[in-house]
Amino acid sequence: MSKTLYGTFDIKLDDETYNLKPTLAAVRAIESYFGGLRGASQAINALSIDGCAVIIAAGAGLTGKDAEPIAEQVWQAGVVDVGVELNKY
């Protein structure tokens, strides 16, 4: 078992709690979107609403219509607060 699979992380947006899991599928989805994990980290630090939403969706294993509300939830929760929490993931 990989050491990177240690633990999960919950992030609450609106009335929804997303359970983010550090899986290979999540990492691949994040790397594919951002061109690597460094790009994902830069998106969080740049306060990218869509970037945060992509990371949350990937970590929660959500795609398509299931992932659509996340960007709005990030906006409503405040991208600064979400980014701070998301850095822990």
C-alpha positions, 0 to 999 in steps of 0.5 A: 500500500502506498504511503500516499493513501493515508487518510481522507479529508472532508471539506464542507461546502454549503450543506454538502460535505465532500470526502476527498480520498488520496487515490491514484485516480484522483491524482491522475485526474488532477495532474491531467487537468493542471499538468501536474500537482504543482499546477494544482497547488498554484491554482489553489494559491491563485484562488482559482474557483474552477481549480479548487472545484476540479480538485474537490471533484477529483478527490471526491470521485465526482464527474459530469453533472455530479461535479457541476455544483462544486464551483458555485459552492466554492464561490459561496463558501469563499475561495480563500477559505476553501483554498486554505482547507484544500491545501491540507488535502 
